Amino acid sequence: MIPGADEYDIDVTVDPSETERLLSVMPEDVEAASELSYCRNVFVPLTTACRYTCTYCTYYDPPGSATLMSPEEIRETCREGAAAGCTEALFTFGDDPDDRYTELYDQLGSLGHGSIHEYLREACEIALEEGLLPHANPGDQTPEQMETVADLNASMGVMLETTAAVQAHGGPRAKSPGQRLATIRTAGELGVPFTTGILVGIGEDWTDRAESLLTIAAMHERYDHVQEVIVQPVVENERWAGGSPDLATMRRVTAMARAALPEEISVQVPPNLAPARDLTDCGIDDLGGVSPVTVDHINPEYEWPALQELRAVANSAGVPLTERLPVYDRFVDDGWLSPAIEGAIDADTVAGQRFRAVIERGENPTIAVNR
Ligand code: SF4
């Protein structure tokens, strides 16, 4: 039984024979993709407050030191990102801050907002005004919270991480796999193209990995809304000394993801955390988002260092590297997007032409990159 499944009324079950079948999949059983995609994004860390304290996470700040970006900072970051050729404003978040974060709520109040989701809506409006498509990843969301912002996001996401109960989520405030699945279900019910993924090495075993992937596949089968699944290794940092999965583990679990998921779902590894060059034959077809990193790199005449790395990964696999939007093409073609997002993509502006060019040609005409 998935922890939290009862509380959140999750009725997805995985057939044990499917789990057994998936556990037998090895890298040689899957095919390499014929191209690798990526998206140009700019990080907008709206808040570092989080109700949880996952033991591997360096993102969250405790009450008193958590930050909230101001509207001016959001606009400036989005403007710089759009000028550098980004198409996505990636709103990174801690999970719904709880009432220990009094200072943050005071700050939200002084900005005229009663909740972080109300403020996220304003932030999405700013991103659209500056020529970027929002993709928000605000942790677990209730249907009401997601409805507040869904029409202003090209896509949204939350990592499932695992369906297992693991110590790394433990402590007085542990996040619940059942709640994560409820968020993924809500996205399906609201018709939001969605990104999720698994986190490898946080205490789950191989059966847990197989069940997590099959549970995502089952959710997608119901709603057809999952666009990509990230296979992310946990990495050592100042809060996590529990090690990182080795290459053989990453190769096998990546191949399992490819085998578990239907073709229309991309399998992504983040090249800054995973050995992407050694995983291209395990079925990945996406390398995630790449950012200009610092203002110094916001120069259209030079390829960003991180983009050069992605190109090197694609070259080593002998496949082309193509650009994509934060929402995958099939959702644009099949009418999933809200009028606000569709309007932004179709707008007869520089940004609109840029978005269309990425959809039609897989590259961004506003950026002259060194190839
Ligand atoms: S929910 Fe996300 S941001 Fe919060 S502590 Fe866990 S990993 Fe970090």
Residues whose N, C-alpha, C, O or C-beta is under 5 A from the ligand:
A	BS01	SF4	C50 Y52 T53 C54 C57 Y59 Y60 F93 G94 D95
